[in-house]
């Protein structure tokens, strides 16, 4: 019962949207001071809920960098985000994409493989809500694509939730009706080009309604502020102007950045100088992916993992500065480089078996390390290339010594533990320890003392400090907590500034860059921040544009992150080069 009410209230937050139709009508005016009061009703399992739910815009802010307007409630939490492409909810997902026309369909995740979609079914509808009749309304279908089930009279019955929302000019959303639609089995509602909105009441049972009771337009004057500057106190900064760009990867020699560009259903791999100049497309003949990009230690080669006909391949690109040279195609996946930048270790398939192998970067001189027939959890090479930590479902986790000098046995097993859920292995820079996860519990394996120690239960993300003496980690429970654990002193210190789980260490370990600063128990200030890793003092707000995949160049001169909102990434040059 509570689940259905949550679905209905969530619908309140994702469907009141501002639309521009072909006739230039303002279908949902968003402005500080505007308020909508709705009646929320639901009927399911014989119970009834009847309550009112207000939505009020208390403030708004336009960001010059991302060209977006954010609308906030009284608590300072984001209600809506308006961009040129459409409207996003507070989770950063599009719930409307232009143009406004019958048949326009967009998927929640941006992919047609996702059954969760929105579709404009009708325009210029007359709809009654709250005792009033509204004309020229838009009807939008929202389908969760998720199938629920109940057990009745010994038989399991399946159903899905379909909703229709009506939006009126100069008012906004006036009515939403949700129906429980029967399904034949555990299969979500297929995407339909011929959905008949008039028959939804016949095919399904009404389980919820959201109707507008009152709309107030007591506008609050918007204070004129100095345009938002994304980067503060920095010598120079830039963003990549194109959209559909993501997963940037800095080269270890601090000269280049590789990134992925989305081109419809396909992807391209591009290179640019770290200052954003001279972009160059790499001719990687992949059909899907890339899933991973790995730079060689010298920054002269790039290994790209992608697919051809659903089979994994590694494409190794030799570089002369920005100019790509030969591209080698190797069957395999999960590539990692040896320190000398001439060899790769990766997974390849042979009939029913999987093999961990080592080869030259061109795919020649292949040597088998491990053979296994089950699912790979993780594969991690130590920084000096002498040890390999390997984990699979059946074999558990083992540590292997590589390059033993014996031509018949290039890998020697030196220790192992049983278990099927070991993953996310991460070595220290010295190679004498590594952290790993057993499901969501954080462990550290000390190879010098052969000691395995449980650090914390319920961890979502963890990262070693550059000197390998501390671990910064975020808990998986909500509200999330951020800790730094000193391995040698066995101390754990809590830091209250960090809200999310996106962060990274500065190369000297004295600072941590993180996304979104905590403000109260459940609120935060968006952006990228720098924090002193010893005291927890927030030194500066680098940018008002939040993001993920935060990374520093090895010399500490450049800070990079990807912005989902802007659909691109940002690189800033930190003042003082070595120390910001």
KOLDRENSE-237144 format. One record per residue (C-alpha): residue in three letters; x, y, z; residue number from 1. Coordinates in pm, whole numbers. Layout:
N
R   resn       xx       yy       zz   resi
R    ala        X        Y        Z    NUM
...
//
This chain:
580
R   resn       xx       yy       zz   resi
R    unk        0        0        0      1
R    unk      271      245       97      2
R    unk      457      151     -221      3
R    unk      170      270     -441      4
R    unk      144      598     -249      5
R    unk      517      655     -297      6
R    unk      479      592     -671      7
R    unk      198      848     -687      8
R    unk      386     1114     -489      9
R    unk      701     1053     -695     10
R    unk      487     1112    -1002     11
R    unk      408     1456     -860     12
R    unk      774     1543     -863     13
R    unk      855     1418    -1212     14
R    unk      559     1517    -1423     15
R    unk      485     1886    -1346     16
R    unk      684     2019    -1637     17
R    unk      717     2324    -1857     18
R    unk      626     2256    -2217     19
R    unk      641     2461    -2535     20
R    unk      399     2329    -2794     21
R    unk      393     2392    -3164     22
R    unk      155     2681    -3088     23
R    unk      403     2836    -2840     24
R    unk      178     2768    -2541     25
R    unk      327     2774    -2194     26
R    unk      195     2445    -2062     27
R    unk      358     2463    -1724     28
R    unk      488     2797    -1601     29
R    unk      781     2758    -1361     30
R    unk      845     3065    -1149     31
R    unk      945     3144     -791     32
R    unk      630     3180     -581     33
R    unk      412     2951     -793     34
R    unk      231     2684     -595     35
R    unk       22     2380     -687     36
R    unk     -189     2193     -433     37
R    unk     -297     1840     -530     38
R    unk     -530     1583     -386     39
R    unk     -365     1240     -384     40
R    unk     -595      939     -372     41
R    unk     -518      568     -401     42
R    unk     -717      246     -375     43
R    unk     -548      -91     -350     44
R    unk     -596     -406     -142     45
R    unk     -917     -259       -3     46
R    unk     -741       37      159     47
R    unk     -777      402       70     48
R    unk     -544      700      100     49
R    unk     -670     1055       66     50
R    unk     -431     1342      133     51
R    unk     -320     1678       -7     52
R    unk       28     1741     -138     53
R    unk      164     2092     -214     54
R    unk      444     2178     -453     55
R    unk      582     2530     -416     56
R    unk      876     2691     -593     57
R    unk     1055     2914     -343     58
R    unk     1357     3013     -548     59
R    unk     1528     2962     -881     60
R    unk     1877     2997    -1022     61
R    unk     2013     3013    -1376     62
R    unk     2358     2863    -1437     63
R    unk     2553     3033    -1716     64
R    unk     2784     2736    -1766     65
R    unk     2531     2456    -1808     66
R    unk     2261     2690    -1946     67
R    unk     2007     2542    -1704     68
R    unk     1757     2682    -1455     69
R    unk     1704     2508    -1123     70
R    unk     1388     2550     -916     71
R    unk     1400     2492     -540     72
R    unk     1153     2434     -257     73
R    unk     1166     2604       84     74
R    unk     1423     2354      212     75
R    unk     1657     2435      -74     76
R    unk     1608     2100     -245     77
R    unk     1582     2087     -623     78
R    unk     1232     2034     -766     79
R    unk     1291     2079    -1138     80
R    unk     1578     2152    -1378     81
R    unk     1505     2314    -1713     82
R    unk     1744     2276    -2007     83
R    unk     1721     2344    -2380     84
R    unk     1642     1976    -2440     85
R    unk     1366     1946    -2184     86
R    unk     1295     1906    -1815     87
R    unk     1480     1695    -1562     88
R    unk     1366     1577    -1220     89
R    unk     1578     1612     -910     90
R    unk     1762     1287     -988     91
R    unk     1906     1426    -1310     92
R    unk     1687     1218    -1543     93
R    unk     1493     1360    -1834     94
R    unk     1117     1340    -1793     95
R    unk     1045     1554    -2098     96
R    unk     1229     1600    -2424     97
R    unk     1126     1835    -2701     98
R    unk      962     1866    -2951     99
R    unk      607     1866    -2819    100
R    unk      415     1653    -3068    101
R    unk      199     1343    -3064    102
R    unk      411     1029    -3064    103
R    unk      722     1190    -2917    104
R    unk      869      922    -2690    105
R    unk     1166      928    -2456    106
R    unk     1303      661    -2228    107
R    unk     1397      715    -1866    108
R    unk     1756      595    -1907    109
R    unk     1788      724    -2264    110
R    unk     1789      371    -2402    111
R    unk     1515      187    -2588    112
R    unk     1618     -124    -2396    113
R    unk     1463       40    -2090    114
R    unk     1086      -20    -2072    115
R    unk     1036      287    -1853    116
R    unk      919      551    -2095    117
R    unk      712      863    -2150    118
R    unk      504      934    -2460    119
R    unk      285     1224    -2571    120
R    unk      -42     1056    -2669    121
R    unk     -271     1350    -2744    122
R    unk     -275     1728    -2777    123
R    unk     -569     1970    -2751    124
R    unk     -771     1756    -2511    125
R    unk    -1051     1894    -2289    126
R    unk    -1022     1757    -1934    127
R    unk    -1220     1810    -1614    128
R    unk    -1030     1834    -1287    129
R    unk    -1126     1982     -951    130
R    unk    -1463     2098    -1081    131
R    unk    -1312     2292    -1371    132
R    unk    -1277     2214    -1739    133
R    unk     -940     2280    -1900    134
R    unk     -900     2299    -2277    135
R    unk     -609     2231    -2513    136
R    unk     -446     1989    -2269    137
R    unk     -157     1753    -2343    138
R    unk     -189     1386    -2246    139
R    unk      137     1213    -2147    140
R    unk      167      843    -2083    141
R    unk      412      721    -1819    142
R    unk      485      346    -1804    143
R    unk      710      198    -1537    144
R    unk      772     -119    -1734    145
R    unk      799     -308    -1407    146
R    unk      575     -605    -1334    147
R    unk      442     -672     -983    148
R    unk      264     -987     -872    149
R    unk       16    -1104     -608    150
R    unk      -83    -1454     -502    151
R    unk     -462    -1506     -509    152
R    unk     -644    -1835     -467    153
R    unk     -325    -2029     -522    154
R    unk     -248    -1852     -851    155
R    unk        4    -1578     -912    156
R    unk     -135    -1281    -1100    157
R    unk       88    -1024    -1269    158
R    unk       21     -657    -1329    159
R    unk      198     -334    -1426    160
R    unk      127       32    -1355    161
R    unk       29      266    -1640    162
R    unk      -33      637    -1581    163
R    unk     -179      918    -1791    164
R    unk     -109     1280    -1700    165
R    unk     -293     1582    -1839    166
R    unk     -123     1922    -1856    167
R    unk     -314     2244    -1919    168
R    unk     -183     2568    -2073    169
R    unk      -70     2833    -1822    170
R    unk     -147     2599    -1531    171
R    unk       57     2282    -1551    172
R    unk      -38     1933    -1448    173
R    unk     -405     1912    -1360    174
R    unk     -472     1538    -1341    175
R    unk     -291     1205    -1325    176
R    unk     -467      869    -1321    177
R    unk     -281      544    -1252    178
R    unk     -413      203    -1353    179
R    unk     -323     -151    -1258    180
R    unk     -308     -337    -1589    181
R    unk     -307     -718    -1597    182
R    unk      -18     -906    -1759    183
R    unk        5    -1266    -1875    184
R    unk      339    -1328    -1713    185
R    unk      647    -1170    -1562    186
R    unk      710     -951    -1865    187
R    unk      693     -575    -1866    188
R    unk      462     -382    -2099    189
R    unk      626     -379    -2439    190
R    unk      680      -43    -2605    191
R    unk      368       18    -2809    192
R    unk      324      243    -3112    193
R    unk      -55      190    -3109    194
R    unk     -148      247    -2744    195
R    unk     -513      356    -2715    196
R    unk     -546      607    -2433    197
R    unk     -925      588    -2441    198
R    unk     -927      216    -2350    199
R    unk     -694      221    -2053    200
R    unk     -992      241    -1819    201
R    unk    -1136      -74    -1977    202
R    unk     -809     -271    -1968    203
R    unk     -698     -171    -1619    204
R    unk     -827      -92    -1272    205
R    unk     -798      264    -1139    206
R    unk     -575      256     -831    207
R    unk     -472      618     -791    208
R    unk     -555      973     -888    209
R    unk     -378     1305     -845    210
R    unk     -601     1604     -908    211
R    unk     -527     1976     -894    212
R    unk     -713     2158     -616    213
R    unk     -551     2499     -637    214
R    unk     -295     2690     -841    215
R    unk     -146     3014     -707    216
R    unk       66     3256     -909    217
R    unk      195     3489     -637    218
R    unk      529     3534     -807    219
R    unk      834     3623     -601    220
R    unk     1062     3868     -782    221
R    unk     1378     3694     -894    222
R    unk     1682     3873     -762    223
R    unk     1932     3960    -1029    224
R    unk     2264     3806     -944    225
R    unk     2602     3810    -1105    226
R    unk     2604     3525    -1358    227
R    unk     2725     3200    -1203    228
R    unk     3091     3128    -1266    229
R    unk     3165     2758    -1278    230
R    unk     3527     2786    -1168    231
R    unk     3639     3002     -879    232
R    unk     3993     3109     -802    233
R    unk     4149     2917    -1089    234
R    unk     4394     3039    -1348    235
R    unk     4208     2884    -1641    236
R    unk     3925     2644    -1706    237
R    unk     3724     2505    -1992    238
R    unk     3448     2261    -2077    239
R    unk     3414     2052    -2387    240
R    unk     3142     2234    -2583    241
R    unk     2983     1929    -2743    242
R    unk     2724     1716    -2567    243
R    unk     2707     1339    -2555    244
R    unk     3068     1316    -2427    245
R    unk     3158     1108    -2123    246
R    unk     3412      886    -1939    247
R    unk     3721     1106    -1975    248
R    unk     4056      938    -1895    249
R    unk     4375     1138    -1836    250
R    unk     4703     1001    -1965    251
R    unk     4974      931    -1702    252
R    unk     5216     1170    -1876    253
R    unk     4973     1461    -1816    254
R    unk     4946     1543    -2185    255
R    unk     4630     1384    -2329    256
R    unk     4272     1300    -2238    257
R    unk     4076     1019    -2402    258
R    unk     3697     1035    -2402    259
R    unk     3391      865    -2548    260
R    unk     3148     1044    -2779    261
R    unk     2795      914    -2822    262
R    unk     2675      902    -3182    263
R    unk     2320      766    -3179    264
R    unk     2339      394    -3095    265
R    unk     2715      386    -3159    266
R    unk     3017      528    -2977    267
R    unk     3343      687    -3083    268
R    unk     3676      721    -2903    269
R    unk     3844     1061    -2922    270
R    unk     4169     1216    -2801    271
R    unk     4255     1575    -2715    272
R    unk     4539     1767    -2556    273
R    unk     4475     1818    -2188    274
R    unk     4402     2187    -2254    275
R    unk     4113     2087    -2483    276
R    unk     4281     2163    -2815    277
R    unk     4333     1950    -3128    278
R    unk     4063     1686    -3084    279
R    unk     4134     1370    -3284    280
R    unk     3903     1073    -3355    281
R    unk     4049      724    -3316    282
R    unk     3946      472    -3580    283
R    unk     3842      196    -3342    284
R    unk     3617      -42    -3545    285
R    unk     3393     -137    -3251    286
R    unk     3015     -175    -3263    287
R    unk     2940     -154    -2889    288
R    unk     3117       -5    -2592    289
R    unk     3379      105    -2511    290
R    unk     3358      -64    -2171    291
R    unk     3704       31    -2049    292
R    unk     3996      252    -2151    293
R    unk     4341      189    -2003    294
R    unk     4649      406    -2063    295
R    unk     4996      254    -2068    296
R    unk     5226      388    -1796    297
R    unk     5425      601    -2042    298
R    unk     5109      751    -2195    299
R    unk     5210      638    -2545    300
R    unk     4949      363    -2588    301
R    unk     4577      334    -2518    302
R    unk     4392        5    -2473    303
R    unk     4018       26    -2548    304
R    unk     3784     -260    -2458    305
R    unk     3478     -283    -2687    306
R    unk     3268     -534    -2880    307
R    unk     3225     -663    -3235    308
R    unk     2925     -891    -3293    309
R    unk     2887     -912    -2912    310
R    unk     3239    -1055    -2875    311
R    unk     3490     -863    -2658    312
R    unk     3804     -717    -2816    313
R    unk     4091     -501    -2698    314
R    unk     4201     -230    -2942    315
R    unk     4552      -99    -2870    316
R    unk     4633      238    -3025    317
R    unk     4995      351    -3056    318
R    unk     5035      727    -3029    319
R    unk     5287      982    -3143    320
R    unk     5176     1281    -2939    321
R    unk     4815     1323    -3045    322
R    unk     4857     1145    -3379    323
R    unk     4733      784    -3368    324
R    unk     4946      522    -3535    325
R    unk     4888      149    -3571    326
R    unk     4575       -1    -3411    327
R    unk     4600     -364    -3296    328
R    unk     4291     -579    -3244    329
R    unk     4317     -850    -2975    330
R    unk     4037    -1090    -2869    331
R    unk     3991    -1032    -2497    332
R    unk     3867     -809    -2217    333
R    unk     3968     -643    -1885    334
R    unk     4314     -520    -2001    335
R    unk     4583     -392    -1762    336
R    unk     4932     -267    -1849    337
R    unk     5268     -380    -1714    338
R    unk     5499     -100    -1591    339
R    unk     5727     -109    -1898    340
R    unk     5421      -35    -2121    341
R    unk     5506     -317    -2363    342
R    unk     5286     -598    -2226    343
R    unk     4921     -645    -2134    344
R    unk     4744     -890    -1902    345
R    unk     4381     -965    -1986    346
R    unk     4104    -1227    -2013    347
R    unk     4046    -1429    -2327    348
R    unk     3811    -1718    -2408    349
R    unk     3898    -2061    -2545    350
R    unk     3593    -2281    -2608    351
R    unk     3427    -2328    -2267    352
R    unk     3721    -2198    -2066    353
R    unk     3839    -1850    -1976    354
R    unk     4208    -1772    -1957    355
R    unk     4415    -1500    -1796    356
R    unk     4697    -1435    -2041    357
R    unk     4993    -1204    -2091    358
R    unk     5095    -1079    -2436    359
R    unk     5276     -798    -2609    360
R    unk     5065     -492    -2687    361
R    unk     5022     -612    -3046    362
R    unk     4874     -947    -2930    363
R    unk     5184    -1157    -3001    364
R    unk     5380    -1385    -2765    365
R    unk     5074    -1499    -2564    366
R    unk     5138    -1684    -2238    367
R    unk     4872    -1838    -2019    368
R    unk     4862    -1745    -1649    369
R    unk     4540    -1901    -1516    370
R    unk     4265    -2112    -1671    371
R    unk     3915    -2108    -1522    372
R    unk     3561    -2200    -1629    373
R    unk     3345    -1981    -1409    374
R    unk     3259    -1611    -1372    375
R    unk     3542    -1360    -1323    376
R    unk     3497    -1123    -1029    377
R    unk     3814     -920    -1058    378
R    unk     4167     -912    -1195    379
R    unk     4423     -666    -1060    380
R    unk     4795     -628    -1134    381
R    unk     5028     -487     -866    382
R    unk     5201     -155     -948    383
R    unk     5539     -319    -1014    384
R    unk     5380     -594    -1224    385
R    unk     5517     -872    -1007    386
R    unk     5196     -989     -842    387
R    unk     4845    -1062     -962    388
R    unk     4531    -1071     -746    389
R    unk     4261    -1278     -912    390
R    unk     3906    -1359     -803    391
R    unk     3634    -1580     -952    392
R    unk     3313    -1736     -822    393
R    unk     3447    -2092     -791    394
R    unk     3818    -2038     -734    395
R    unk     3780    -1767     -470    396
R    unk     4070    -1522     -455    397
R    unk     4431    -1604     -519    398
R    unk     4763    -1419     -532    399
R    unk     5008    -1515     -804    400
R    unk     5371    -1427     -853    401
R    unk     5445    -1338    -1217    402
R    unk     5765    -1348    -1423    403
R    unk     5918    -1625    -1212    404
R    unk     6193    -1687    -1465    405
R    unk     6057    -2034    -1546    406
R    unk     5946    -2045    -1908    407
R    unk     5698    -2323    -1830    408
R    unk     5541    -2153    -1529    409
R    unk     5515    -1776    -1568    410
R    unk     5279    -1758    -1266    411
R    unk     5323    -1916     -924    412
R    unk     5031    -1933     -678    413
R    unk     5151    -1808     -339    414
R    unk     4827    -1779     -140    415
R    unk     4449    -1807     -175    416
R    unk     4121    -1786       18    417
R    unk     3784    -1941      -61    418
R    unk     3468    -1741     -129    419
R    unk     3257    -1638     -425    420
R    unk     3195    -1265     -375    421
R    unk     3543    -1109     -365    422
R    unk     3566     -806     -594    423
R    unk     3700     -452     -651    424
R    unk     4061     -532     -570    425
R    unk     4279     -222     -535    426
R    unk     4655     -219     -466    427
R    unk     4852       37     -270    428
R    unk     5118      230     -462    429
R    unk     5387       26     -285    430
R    unk     5225     -309     -373    431
R    unk     5251     -456      -24    432
R    unk     4879     -434       51    433
R    unk     4552     -435     -135    434
R    unk     4193     -371      -35    435
R    unk     3902     -579     -156    436
R    unk     3531     -624      -98    437
R    unk     3355     -935       26    438
R    unk     3007     -841      -98    439
R    unk     2981     -494       64    440
R    unk     3231     -546      346    441
R    unk     3571     -377      315    442
R    unk     3885     -583      383    443
R    unk     4262     -524      358    444
R    unk     4519     -798      284    445
R    unk     4870     -720      411    446
R    unk     5115     -931      209    447
R    unk     5412     -856      437    448
R    unk     5243    -1005      743    449
R    unk     4996    -1221      547    450
R    unk     4719    -1068      757    451
R    unk     4363    -1011      636    452
R    unk     4169     -751      833    453
R    unk     3804     -646      817    454
R    unk     3795     -265      804    455
R    unk     3422     -185      792    456
R    unk     3091     -354      714    457
R    unk     2853     -198      461    458
R    unk     3081        7      232    459
R    unk     2990      144     -111    460
R    unk     3318      295     -229    461
R    unk     3682      297     -109    462
R    unk     4007      452     -234    463
R    unk     4368      431     -113    464
R    unk     4562      747      -43    465
R    unk     4859      795     -280    466
R    unk     5108      681      -11    467
R    unk     4903      369       69    468
R    unk     4867      452      438    469
R    unk     4503      565      447    470
R    unk     4170      454      298    471
R    unk     3887      698      227    472
R    unk     3553      518      212    473
R    unk     3178      584      200    474
R    unk     2917      366      368    475
R    unk     2639      202      171    476
R    unk     2361      284      419    477
R    unk     2159      605      410    478
R    unk     2245      869      515    479
R    unk     2590      793      378    480
R    unk     2893      854      599    481
R    unk     3247      935      490    482
R    unk     3549      799      679    483
R    unk     3927      799      649    484
R    unk     4101      496      799    485
R    unk     4469      511      894    486
R    unk     4604      159      838    487
R    unk     4920      183     1052    488
R    unk     4753      360     1344    489
R    unk     4428      159     1315    490
R    unk     4216      475     1352    491
R    unk     3895      569     1169    492
R    unk     3791      934     1150    493
R    unk     3452     1061     1032    494
R    unk     3416     1365      803    495
R    unk     3079     1541      779    496
R    unk     3135     1761      473    497
R    unk     3101     1498      201    498
R    unk     2746     1412       90    499
R    unk     2786     1158     -192    500
R    unk     3023      883     -301    501
R    unk     3219     1064     -576    502
R    unk     3565     1173     -462    503
R    unk     3938     1131     -523    504
R    unk     4274     1203     -360    505
R    unk     4510     1483     -466    506
R    unk     4848     1333     -574    507
R    unk     5025     1433     -249    508
R    unk     4735     1303      -35    509
R    unk     4682     1634      144    510
R    unk     4352     1716      -29    511
R    unk     4042     1529     -141    512
R    unk     3821     1651     -426    513
R    unk     3457     1555     -379    514
R    unk     3110     1613     -519    515
R    unk     2833     1790     -325    516
R    unk     2889     1937       19    517
R    unk     2661     1820      298    518
R    unk     2422     2082      436    519
R    unk     2214     1942      721    520
R    unk     2098     1581      744    521
R    unk     1952     1538      396    522
R    unk     2046     1855      207    523
R    unk     2358     1951       16    524
R    unk     2522     2225     -189    525
R    unk     2604     2100     -536    526
R    unk     2943     2142     -694    527
R    unk     3303     2019     -678    528
R    unk     3495     2094     -358    529
R    unk     3848     2055     -219    530
R    unk     3888     1937      142    531
R    unk     4191     1907      369    532
R    unk     4228     1531      427    533
R    unk     4376     1581      776    534
R    unk     4143     1840      928    535
R    unk     3831     1801      711    536
R    unk     3829     2176      638    537
R    unk     3673     2258      301    538
R    unk     3930     2476      128    539
R    unk     3729     2591     -170    540
R    unk     3438     2529     -399    541
R    unk     3609     2462     -729    542
R    unk     3291     2463     -936    543
R    unk     2915     2502     -905    544
R    unk     2880     2222    -1162    545
R    unk     2861     1886     -990    546
R    unk     2976     1560    -1148    547
R    unk     3138     1219    -1124    548
R    unk     3457     1037    -1234    549
R    unk     3664     1295    -1047    550
R    unk     4035     1269    -1125    551
R    unk     4363     1461    -1095    552
R    unk     4652     1461    -1337    553
R    unk     4963     1293    -1193    554
R    unk     5138     1628    -1147    555
R    unk     4837     1774     -964    556
R    unk     4800     2057    -1214    557
R    unk     4466     1952    -1365    558
R    unk     4133     1849    -1212    559
R    unk     3876     1670    -1426    560
R    unk     3519     1548    -1382    561
R    unk     3220     1440    -1591    562
R    unk     2891     1628    -1565    563
R    unk     2576     1429    -1633    564
R    unk     2372     1750    -1639    565
R    unk     2590     1918    -1902    566
R    unk     2645     1586    -2086    567
R    unk     3014     1662    -2117    568
R    unk     3318     1698    -1894    569
R    unk     3520     1977    -1740    570
R    unk     3893     2023    -1690    571
R    unk     4035     2300    -1475    572
R    unk     4395     2405    -1432    573
R    unk     4463     2448    -1063    574
R    unk     4651     2766     -973    575
R    unk     5003     2718     -845    576
R    unk     5042     2408    -1066    577
R    unk     5179     2177     -798    578
R    unk     4962     2286     -504    579
R    unk     4615     2439     -539    580
//
